[in-house]
Amino acid sequence: DLAVANYGSTVSVLRNVLSITISSSSTSICAGATATITASGGSTYAWSTSATTEAITVTPSTTTTYTVAGTSAGGCISTAQATVTVNPSPTVTFTSTATTICKGTSTTLIASGANSYLWSMGSGNSQSVSPSATTTYIVTGTGGNGCTSTASTIVAVVQCQNTISLNSASAGSLSTLITNQCERNAITSLTLTGTIDTRDFKTLRDSMPQLKSIDLSGATIVAYTGTNGTAYYSTSYPANEIPQYAFNYKSNLTNIVLPNSTKSIGDDAFTSCSGLTSLNIPSMVTKIGYSAFSFSSNLTSLNIPSKVDSIGGQAFRGCNGLSAITIPSSVILIGDGAFWEFAATINVDANNTNYSSIDGVLFNKLQTVLIQCPTSKMGIYSIP
């Protein structure tokens, strides 16, 4: 650098060497952090950030190079640069088995997106929690570059009821009356009144896993057509029918009171309801569908109403908890295998014009066809 001095008629050129140095508190930071850059060697400074101080504090969002121009007392200028590298912080996210739980139960919180995790209650990517009140949980995740970030989630705690009564103002609305799955999980006994259809039966079957006792005596079943019913395909469901597959394989169901207006029991409605011990079929029922009660092996008490005219194939197959069953005079059709693997004695009303029984064995009316011999009969049996 050159400086010029004019002394009368003499011009002197002076060499003035200016060296600006620059230092940074950190040349590598995490996103959101700050760094202080300090210049030295000059009298005044002008930064690329427009600052004029000796030191600047910066919070760059991306890797940035900063330039400073230093000026000496003699007016000479020199520049220097410093680069601050910005490392990304991890993006920590949450998942949980449930964000709303019943008081006294637990949920598991799982964090992801970082290399290691620190919670207020420990370390690791997952924590099982059982708060007594609604609680906010915070986790700090650290990435491989040492940068951290935090995430939080709220676990809401509600007081759940085991026994409840609900009224369905419109068919298919049961799922909207209890939207919280943890509350559904707690229900063991439910009384449901109002208008219902197969969609509500699906909610009872699939969304209330602890449900043991159901009272539908004050409900009315209406028709529905579509894909959201108890079957696994689009179909039509008649009014006043316990829909097909209504409770199939719901093994913890022990007691149910059906709507008084029920007129038919759909196919597979109670298949493998192994916890069901008794059932009073309403007097208006005229049809019992295919496999309606098959393998409900702990049924010990069940009536066939006097208006039933058809019993579907395999309807009572494997119902070995029953000791006897009576077929009323109204029955005109019994499907194939209705009493397969059936140990109970079968008694037919003497006024039935299509079927008869002798010593608990089912025949056609003329006793020319043996339809079903209970599995409990042992030894030699002489056909009439």
ZIGITA-V456016 format. One record per run of one state. SS is the DSSP state (helix for helix, strand for strand, loop for the rest). FROM is the first residue (numbers start at 1). LEN is the number of residues. Records with the same first field share a line. If there is no record, write none. Layout:
SS->FROM-LEN ; FROM-LEN
This chain:
loop->1-1 ; 8-2 ; 16-5 ; 25-3 ; 31-4 ; 41-3 ; 48-7 ; 59-5 ; 72-5 ; 88-5 ; 97-3 ; 103-4 ; 113-3 ; 120-2 ; 124-2 ; 130-5 ; 143-5 ; 159-4 ; 169-5 ; 178-3 ; 187-2 ; 197-1 ; 207-6 ; 216-3 ; 222-2 ; 227-8 ; 238-3 ; 243-12 ; 258-6 ; 266-12 ; 280-7 ; 289-12 ; 303-7 ; 312-12 ; 328-5 ; 335-10 ; 349-6 ; 359-2 ; 365-5 ; 373-12
strand->2-6 ; 10-6 ; 21-4 ; 28-3 ; 35-6 ; 44-4 ; 55-4 ; 64-8 ; 77-11 ; 93-4 ; 100-3 ; 107-6 ; 116-4 ; 122-2 ; 126-4 ; 135-8 ; 148-11 ; 163-6 ; 189-8 ; 213-3 ; 219-3 ; 224-3 ; 235-3 ; 241-2 ; 255-3 ; 264-2 ; 278-2 ; 287-2 ; 301-2 ; 310-2 ; 324-4 ; 333-2 ; 345-4 ; 355-4 ; 361-4 ; 370-3
helix->174-4 ; 181-6 ; 198-9
